[in-house]
Amino acid sequence: MNCRECTEHLYEYLDRELTPQLEQEIRQHLADCPPCGDHFDFERLFLDFLRARCRAQGAPSDLKLRILRELFDE
């Protein structure tokens, strides 16, 4: 597992959509690679923030999709 592969699977990892083998490889990489671990922590906190704000504020259901499109439509 290298940094590029880890980043490619990060959201699948956060959503628990990976095979146990790939999940273990990413978990090990995150433990061994501080920059990827920091990136993971940021993404996890950001998603947790979005989930909390969307529930608490009664945001429109398409808000998350609009935000993700803006973030990744570079």
Backbone as XML, in Angstrom:
<?xml version="1.0"?>
<chain id="A" units="angstrom">
  <residue number="1" name="MET">
    <atom name="N" x="0.855" y="-1.173" z="0.000"/>
    <atom name="CA" x="0.000" y="0.000" z="0.000"/>
    <atom name="C" x="0.897" y="1.231" z="0.000"/>
  </residue>
  <residue number="2" name="ASN">
    <atom name="N" x="0.657" y="2.127" z="-0.952"/>
    <atom name="CA" x="1.404" y="3.385" z="-0.960"/>
    <atom name="C" x="0.422" y="4.542" z="-0.740"/>
  </residue>
  <residue number="3" name="CYS">
    <atom name="N" x="0.942" y="5.747" z="-0.670"/>
    <atom name="CA" x="0.114" y="6.914" z="-0.355"/>
    <atom name="C" x="-0.971" y="7.137" z="-1.404"/>
  </residue>
  <residue number="4" name="ARG">
    <atom name="N" x="-0.647" y="6.985" z="-2.675"/>
    <atom name="CA" x="-1.629" y="7.196" z="-3.742"/>
    <atom name="C" x="-2.769" y="6.194" z="-3.623"/>
  </residue>
  <residue number="5" name="GLU">
    <atom name="N" x="-2.434" y="4.924" z="-3.416"/>
    <atom name="CA" x="-3.467" y="3.894" z="-3.281"/>
    <atom name="C" x="-4.336" y="4.156" z="-2.052"/>
  </residue>
  <residue number="6" name="CYS">
    <atom name="N" x="-3.709" y="4.558" z="-0.978"/>
    <atom name="CA" x="-4.449" y="4.855" z="0.246"/>
    <atom name="C" x="-5.454" y="5.981" z="0.006"/>
  </residue>
  <residue number="7" name="THR">
    <atom name="N" x="-4.998" y="7.040" z="-0.646"/>
    <atom name="CA" x="-5.869" y="8.183" z="-0.921"/>
    <atom name="C" x="-7.017" y="7.793" z="-1.847"/>
  </residue>
  <residue number="8" name="GLU">
    <atom name="N" x="-6.739" y="6.940" z="-2.819"/>
    <atom name="CA" x="-7.782" y="6.515" z="-3.759"/>
    <atom name="C" x="-8.914" y="5.775" z="-3.065"/>
  </residue>
  <residue number="9" name="HIS">
    <atom name="N" x="-8.612" y="5.093" z="-1.977"/>
    <atom name="CA" x="-9.624" y="4.288" z="-1.280"/>
    <atom name="C" x="-10.105" y="4.922" z="0.024"/>
  </residue>
  <residue number="10" name="LEU">
    <atom name="N" x="-9.723" y="6.156" z="0.274"/>
    <atom name="CA" x="-10.001" y="6.762" z="1.575"/>
    <atom name="C" x="-11.492" y="6.848" z="1.892"/>
  </residue>
  <residue number="11" name="TYR">
    <atom name="N" x="-12.297" y="7.303" z="0.938"/>
    <atom name="CA" x="-13.730" y="7.435" z="1.221"/>
    <atom name="C" x="-14.406" y="6.080" z="1.342"/>
  </residue>
  <residue number="12" name="GLU">
    <atom name="N" x="-13.954" y="5.120" z="0.566"/>
    <atom name="CA" x="-14.482" y="3.765" z="0.722"/>
    <atom name="C" x="-14.126" y="3.221" z="2.103"/>
  </residue>
  <residue number="13" name="TYR">
    <atom name="N" x="-12.936" y="3.549" z="2.559"/>
    <atom name="CA" x="-12.503" y="3.130" z="3.894"/>
    <atom name="C" x="-13.379" y="3.796" z="4.958"/>
  </residue>
  <residue number="14" name="LEU">
    <atom name="N" x="-13.591" y="5.093" z="4.818"/>
    <atom name="CA" x="-14.412" y="5.816" z="5.790"/>
    <atom name="C" x="-15.849" y="5.303" z="5.810"/>
  </residue>
  <residue number="15" name="ASP">
    <atom name="N" x="-16.340" y="4.875" z="4.655"/>
    <atom name="CA" x="-17.713" y="4.365" z="4.555"/>
    <atom name="C" x="-17.801" y="2.859" z="4.798"/>
  </residue>
  <residue number="16" name="ARG">
    <atom name="N" x="-16.677" y="2.251" z="5.141"/>
    <atom name="CA" x="-16.610" y="0.804" z="5.431"/>
    <atom name="C" x="-17.129" y="-0.037" z="4.260"/>
  </residue>
  <residue number="17" name="GLU">
    <atom name="N" x="-16.616" y="0.267" z="3.081"/>
    <atom name="CA" x="-17.048" y="-0.411" z="1.866"/>
    <atom name="C" x="-15.949" y="-1.291" z="1.265"/>
  </residue>
  <residue number="18" name="LEU">
    <atom name="N" x="-14.894" y="-1.548" z="2.005"/>
    <atom name="CA" x="-13.762" y="-2.302" z="1.481"/>
    <atom name="C" x="-13.760" y="-3.740" z="1.993"/>
  </residue>
  <residue number="19" name="THR">
    <atom name="N" x="-13.003" y="-4.565" z="1.299"/>
    <atom name="CA" x="-12.796" y="-5.924" z="1.784"/>
    <atom name="C" x="-11.975" y="-5.857" z="3.068"/>
  </residue>
  <residue number="20" name="PRO">
    <atom name="N" x="-12.092" y="-6.858" z="3.915"/>
    <atom name="CA" x="-11.289" y="-6.846" z="5.152"/>
    <atom name="C" x="-9.788" y="-6.737" z="4.882"/>
  </residue>
  <residue number="21" name="GLN">
    <atom name="N" x="-9.303" y="-7.383" z="3.829"/>
    <atom name="CA" x="-7.875" y="-7.338" z="3.499"/>
    <atom name="C" x="-7.439" y="-5.920" z="3.143"/>
  </residue>
  <residue number="22" name="LEU">
    <atom name="N" x="-8.180" y="-5.254" z="2.267"/>
    <atom name="CA" x="-7.828" y="-3.898" z="1.855"/>
    <atom name="C" x="-7.987" y="-2.914" z="3.015"/>
  </residue>
  <residue number="23" name="GLU">
    <atom name="N" x="-9.003" y="-3.126" z="3.822"/>
    <atom name="CA" x="-9.186" y="-2.274" z="5.000"/>
    <atom name="C" x="-7.977" y="-2.389" z="5.937"/>
  </residue>
  <residue number="24" name="GLN">
    <atom name="N" x="-7.480" y="-3.592" z="6.135"/>
    <atom name="CA" x="-6.318" y="-3.802" z="6.998"/>
    <atom name="C" x="-5.072" y="-3.141" z="6.410"/>
  </residue>
  <residue number="25" name="GLU">
    <atom name="N" x="-4.894" y="-3.242" z="5.095"/>
    <atom name="CA" x="-3.742" y="-2.611" z="4.451"/>
    <atom name="C" x="-3.783" y="-1.092" z="4.625"/>
  </residue>
  <residue number="26" name="ILE">
    <atom name="N" x="-4.957" y="-0.504" z="4.476"/>
    <atom name="CA" x="-5.081" y="0.950" z="4.644"/>
    <atom name="C" x="-4.860" y="1.328" z="6.097"/>
  </residue>
  <residue number="27" name="ARG">
    <atom name="N" x="-5.437" y="0.573" z="7.011"/>
    <atom name="CA" x="-5.247" y="0.847" z="8.439"/>
    <atom name="C" x="-3.764" y="0.821" z="8.790"/>
  </residue>
  <residue number="28" name="GLN">
    <atom name="N" x="-3.039" y="-0.149" z="8.259"/>
    <atom name="CA" x="-1.609" y="-0.248" z="8.528"/>
    <atom name="C" x="-0.860" y="0.931" z="7.910"/>
  </residue>
  <residue number="29" name="HIS">
    <atom name="N" x="-1.223" y="1.296" z="6.687"/>
    <atom name="CA" x="-0.558" y="2.437" z="6.048"/>
    <atom name="C" x="-0.804" y="3.716" z="6.840"/>
  </residue>
  <residue number="30" name="LEU">
    <atom name="N" x="-2.030" y="3.925" z="7.286"/>
    <atom name="CA" x="-2.346" y="5.127" z="8.058"/>
    <atom name="C" x="-1.547" y="5.177" z="9.356"/>
  </residue>
  <residue number="31" name="ALA">
    <atom name="N" x="-1.320" y="4.025" z="9.953"/>
    <atom name="CA" x="-0.534" y="3.975" z="11.192"/>
    <atom name="C" x="0.949" y="4.250" z="10.933"/>
  </residue>
  <residue number="32" name="ASP">
    <atom name="N" x="1.430" y="3.851" z="9.759"/>
    <atom name="CA" x="2.852" y="3.992" z="9.436"/>
    <atom name="C" x="3.203" y="5.293" z="8.724"/>
  </residue>
  <residue number="33" name="CYS">
    <atom name="N" x="2.213" y="6.020" z="8.230"/>
    <atom name="CA" x="2.476" y="7.198" z="7.401"/>
    <atom name="C" x="1.767" y="8.419" z="8.008"/>
  </residue>
  <residue number="34" name="PRO">
    <atom name="N" x="2.469" y="9.222" z="8.790"/>
    <atom name="CA" x="1.831" y="10.377" z="9.435"/>
    <atom name="C" x="1.109" y="11.336" z="8.475"/>
  </residue>
  <residue number="35" name="PRO">
    <atom name="N" x="1.649" y="11.659" z="7.300"/>
    <atom name="CA" x="0.892" y="12.559" z="6.411"/>
    <atom name="C" x="-0.452" y="11.966" z="5.982"/>
  </residue>
  <residue number="36" name="CYS">
    <atom name="N" x="-0.477" y="10.683" z="5.662"/>
    <atom name="CA" x="-1.750" y="10.058" z="5.281"/>
    <atom name="C" x="-2.677" y="9.959" z="6.491"/>
  </residue>
  <residue number="37" name="GLY">
    <atom name="N" x="-2.106" y="9.688" z="7.657"/>
    <atom name="CA" x="-2.913" y="9.648" z="8.878"/>
    <atom name="C" x="-3.552" y="10.991" z="9.160"/>
  </residue>
  <residue number="38" name="ASP">
    <atom name="N" x="-2.801" y="12.073" z="8.966"/>
    <atom name="CA" x="-3.354" y="13.420" z="9.152"/>
    <atom name="C" x="-4.453" y="13.707" z="8.137"/>
  </residue>
  <residue number="39" name="HIS">
    <atom name="N" x="-4.212" y="13.307" z="6.890"/>
    <atom name="CA" x="-5.217" y="13.509" z="5.840"/>
    <atom name="C" x="-6.497" y="12.748" z="6.180"/>
  </residue>
  <residue number="40" name="PHE">
    <atom name="N" x="-6.347" y="11.515" z="6.633"/>
    <atom name="CA" x="-7.489" y="10.715" z="7.041"/>
    <atom name="C" x="-8.250" y="11.388" z="8.178"/>
  </residue>
  <residue number="41" name="ASP">
    <atom name="N" x="-7.523" y="11.852" z="9.190"/>
    <atom name="CA" x="-8.171" y="12.510" z="10.332"/>
    <atom name="C" x="-8.968" y="13.725" z="9.879"/>
  </residue>
  <residue number="42" name="PHE">
    <atom name="N" x="-8.385" y="14.523" z="8.974"/>
    <atom name="CA" x="-9.083" y="15.699" z="8.470"/>
    <atom name="C" x="-10.361" y="15.303" z="7.740"/>
  </residue>
  <residue number="43" name="GLU">
    <atom name="N" x="-10.275" y="14.345" z="6.834"/>
    <atom name="CA" x="-11.444" y="13.925" z="6.054"/>
    <atom name="C" x="-12.525" y="13.346" z="6.960"/>
  </residue>
  <residue number="44" name="ARG">
    <atom name="N" x="-12.136" y="12.552" z="7.948"/>
    <atom name="CA" x="-13.112" y="11.965" z="8.874"/>
    <atom name="C" x="-13.818" y="13.069" z="9.666"/>
  </residue>
  <residue number="45" name="LEU">
    <atom name="N" x="-13.046" y="14.019" z="10.178"/>
    <atom name="CA" x="-13.638" y="15.122" z="10.938"/>
    <atom name="C" x="-14.544" y="15.985" z="10.055"/>
  </residue>
  <residue number="46" name="PHE">
    <atom name="N" x="-14.108" y="16.218" z="8.820"/>
    <atom name="CA" x="-14.919" y="17.005" z="7.894"/>
    <atom name="C" x="-16.247" y="16.307" z="7.606"/>
  </residue>
  <residue number="47" name="LEU">
    <atom name="N" x="-16.222" y="15.012" z="7.350"/>
    <atom name="CA" x="-17.462" y="14.284" z="7.093"/>
    <atom name="C" x="-18.350" y="14.252" z="8.330"/>
  </residue>
  <residue number="48" name="ASP">
    <atom name="N" x="-17.745" y="14.076" z="9.502"/>
    <atom name="CA" x="-18.525" y="14.107" z="10.745"/>
    <atom name="C" x="-19.184" y="15.474" z="10.924"/>
  </residue>
  <residue number="49" name="PHE">
    <atom name="N" x="-18.447" y="16.537" z="10.625"/>
    <atom name="CA" x="-18.987" y="17.894" z="10.717"/>
    <atom name="C" x="-20.165" y="18.066" z="9.763"/>
  </residue>
  <residue number="50" name="LEU">
    <atom name="N" x="-20.004" y="17.625" z="8.530"/>
    <atom name="CA" x="-21.096" y="17.745" z="7.554"/>
    <atom name="C" x="-22.335" y="16.987" z="8.011"/>
  </residue>
  <residue number="51" name="ARG">
    <atom name="N" x="-22.125" y="15.781" z="8.494"/>
    <atom name="CA" x="-23.273" y="14.981" z="8.954"/>
    <atom name="C" x="-23.995" y="15.682" z="10.104"/>
  </residue>
  <residue number="52" name="ALA">
    <atom name="N" x="-23.243" y="16.186" z="11.048"/>
    <atom name="CA" x="-23.839" y="16.852" z="12.211"/>
    <atom name="C" x="-24.569" y="18.123" z="11.803"/>
  </residue>
  <residue number="53" name="ARG">
    <atom name="N" x="-23.963" y="18.926" z="10.950"/>
    <atom name="CA" x="-24.576" y="20.191" z="10.544"/>
    <atom name="C" x="-25.821" y="19.955" z="9.694"/>
  </residue>
  <residue number="54" name="CYS">
    <atom name="N" x="-25.764" y="18.976" z="8.839"/>
    <atom name="CA" x="-26.909" y="18.706" z="7.974"/>
    <atom name="C" x="-28.103" y="18.234" z="8.784"/>
  </residue>
  <residue number="55" name="ARG">
    <atom name="N" x="-27.868" y="17.456" z="9.815"/>
    <atom name="CA" x="-28.960" y="17.002" z="10.675"/>
    <atom name="C" x="-29.463" y="18.127" z="11.559"/>
  </residue>
  <residue number="56" name="ALA">
    <atom name="N" x="-28.552" y="18.869" z="12.159"/>
    <atom name="CA" x="-28.921" y="19.894" z="13.128"/>
    <atom name="C" x="-29.625" y="21.074" z="12.471"/>
  </residue>
  <residue number="57" name="GLN">
    <atom name="N" x="-29.232" y="21.443" z="11.285"/>
    <atom name="CA" x="-29.781" y="22.621" z="10.637"/>
    <atom name="C" x="-30.946" y="22.314" z="9.710"/>
  </residue>
  <residue number="58" name="GLY">
    <atom name="N" x="-31.271" y="21.039" z="9.521"/>
    <atom name="CA" x="-32.337" y="20.696" z="8.598"/>
    <atom name="C" x="-31.987" y="21.110" z="7.174"/>
  </residue>
  <residue number="59" name="ALA">
    <atom name="N" x="-30.750" y="20.921" z="6.800"/>
    <atom name="CA" x="-30.281" y="21.316" z="5.471"/>
    <atom name="C" x="-30.967" y="20.486" z="4.396"/>
  </residue>
  <residue number="60" name="PRO">
    <atom name="N" x="-31.046" y="21.052" z="3.205"/>
    <atom name="CA" x="-31.651" y="20.295" z="2.099"/>
    <atom name="C" x="-30.904" y="18.977" z="1.876"/>
  </residue>
  <residue number="61" name="SER">
    <atom name="N" x="-31.630" y="17.969" z="1.449"/>
    <atom name="CA" x="-31.033" y="16.643" z="1.297"/>
    <atom name="C" x="-29.926" y="16.601" z="0.257"/>
  </residue>
  <residue number="62" name="ASP">
    <atom name="N" x="-29.936" y="17.512" z="-0.687"/>
    <atom name="CA" x="-28.905" y="17.493" z="-1.719"/>
    <atom name="C" x="-27.678" y="18.326" z="-1.343"/>
  </residue>
  <residue number="63" name="LEU">
    <atom name="N" x="-27.626" y="18.858" z="-0.134"/>
    <atom name="CA" x="-26.505" y="19.701" z="0.274"/>
    <atom name="C" x="-25.168" y="18.962" z="0.204"/>
  </residue>
  <residue number="64" name="LYS">
    <atom name="N" x="-25.119" y="17.756" z="0.739"/>
    <atom name="CA" x="-23.863" y="17.004" z="0.737"/>
    <atom name="C" x="-23.382" y="16.790" z="-0.696"/>
  </residue>
  <residue number="65" name="LEU">
    <atom name="N" x="-24.289" y="16.426" z="-1.589"/>
    <atom name="CA" x="-23.897" y="16.218" z="-2.985"/>
    <atom name="C" x="-23.371" y="17.497" z="-3.610"/>
  </residue>
  <residue number="66" name="ARG">
    <atom name="N" x="-24.018" y="18.619" z="-3.340"/>
    <atom name="CA" x="-23.564" y="19.898" z="-3.892"/>
    <atom name="C" x="-22.178" y="20.262" z="-3.352"/>
  </residue>
  <residue number="67" name="ILE">
    <atom name="N" x="-21.955" y="20.042" z="-2.063"/>
    <atom name="CA" x="-20.660" y="20.354" z="-1.465"/>
    <atom name="C" x="-19.577" y="19.460" z="-2.059"/>
  </residue>
  <residue number="68" name="LEU">
    <atom name="N" x="-19.850" y="18.163" z="-2.158"/>
    <atom name="CA" x="-18.858" y="17.250" z="-2.711"/>
    <atom name="C" x="-18.553" y="17.574" z="-4.166"/>
  </residue>
  <residue number="69" name="ARG">
    <atom name="N" x="-19.564" y="17.951" z="-4.943"/>
    <atom name="CA" x="-19.319" y="18.342" z="-6.337"/>
    <atom name="C" x="-18.402" y="19.558" z="-6.397"/>
  </residue>
  <residue number="70" name="GLU">
    <atom name="N" x="-18.649" y="20.542" z="-5.539"/>
    <atom name="CA" x="-17.808" y="21.731" z="-5.512"/>
    <atom name="C" x="-16.381" y="21.402" z="-5.094"/>
  </residue>
  <residue number="71" name="LEU">
    <atom name="N" x="-16.237" y="20.534" z="-4.109"/>
    <atom name="CA" x="-14.908" y="20.177" z="-3.628"/>
    <atom name="C" x="-14.090" y="19.417" z="-4.666"/>
  </residue>
  <residue number="72" name="PHE">
    <atom name="N" x="-14.733" y="18.527" z="-5.401"/>
    <atom name="CA" x="-13.995" y="17.662" z="-6.310"/>
    <atom name="C" x="-14.085" y="18.092" z="-7.768"/>
  </residue>
  <residue number="73" name="ASP">
    <atom name="N" x="-14.765" y="19.157" z="-8.052"/>
    <atom name="CA" x="-14.857" y="19.675" z="-9.417"/>
    <atom name="C" x="-13.798" y="20.728" z="-9.618"/>
  </residue>
  <residue number="74" name="GLU">
    <atom name="N" x="-12.538" y="20.285" z="-9.531"/>
    <atom name="CA" x="-11.418" y="21.219" z="-9.583"/>
    <atom name="C" x="-11.101" y="21.540" z="-10.978"/>
  </residue>
</chain>
